[in-house]
Amino acid sequence: MVRLCGASLGLFAFSTTIFLGLLAGNPANVILVRALQAMLAFCLLGILAGWVAYRVLDEHAVRRHHDLFPAEGHAEPRAEGSSAGSGNKGKPPSVGTR
């Protein structure tokens, strides 16, 4: 996503600069130099924006995962009297008991 944002903004700036340079009647060498400068600048801005968006989405996904699955990754306290080699390890208390 980071590289896609950078490439998209860079190519958009390049094409817009060329179009506006031709519309203004500038010489071709001036148009190309300005278009390449704009492409480089907007590519860097796009990479930065894509990285920020990636971090925001990643942090949101982690927070959402912790909200949906709060017990995952935390050790559950064992009930007193249960042996370490119990056959019901990892199963809910209702499974296997009658």
GIWO-V642150 format. One record per helix or strand of 2 or more residues. SS is the DSSP state (H for helix, E for strand). FROM is the first residue (numbers start at 0). TO is the last residue. Records with the same first field share a line. If there is no record, write none. Layout:
SS->FROM-TO / FROM-TO
This chain:
H->1-23 / 27-67
